[in-house]
Amino acid sequence: MSAARSVLSRVRAYLRYRDTVTQLSRLSDRDLADLGINRSEIRGIARV
C-alpha cells in the first residue's frame, strides 16, 4: 500500500508543478517582473 501512496504522491506533486509552470508562463513579462521572477526561473521556482 505504501508504494501506491508514494506513486500517487509523486503524481500529485508533478501535477502541481505542471500547473504552477503553466500559470506562471501565462503571465506577462511585466507581471513576472513585479513578482521578481525572470521567465527563465519559472521551472526552478515551480519545483520548490
C-alpha positions in Angstrom: 0.0 0.0 0.0 2.8 2.4 0.8 4.3 2.0 -2.7 0.9 3.1 -4.2 0.8 6.1 -1.9 4.3 7.0 -2.9 3.4 6.9 -6.6 0.2 8.9 -6.0 2.2 11.5 -4.0 4.7 11.9 -6.9 1.9 12.2 -9.4 0.2 14.9 -7.4 3.5 16.7 -6.9 4.1 16.6 -10.7 0.6 17.9 -11.4 1.1 20.8 -9.0 4.5 21.5 -10.7 3.0 21.5 -14.1 0.1 23.7 -13.1 2.4 26.2 -11.5 4.6 26.3 -14.6 1.5 26.8 -16.8 0.1 29.6 -14.6 3.4 31.5 -14.4 4.1 31.1 -18.1 0.8 32.8 -18.9 1.8 35.9 -17.0 3.3 38.8 -19.0 7.0 39.7 -18.6 5.9 42.8 -16.7 3.7 40.8 -14.2 6.6 38.4 -13.7 9.0 41.3 -13.1 6.5 42.7 -10.5 6.9 39.4 -8.7 10.7 39.5 -9.0 10.7 36.5 -11.4 12.5 36.1 -14.7 10.9 33.9 -17.3 14.0 31.6 -17.2 13.4 31.0 -13.4 9.8 29.6 -13.7 10.7 25.9 -13.7 13.1 26.3 -10.8 10.6 28.2 -8.8 7.8 25.7 -9.6 10.0 22.9 -8.2 10.2 24.5 -4.7 
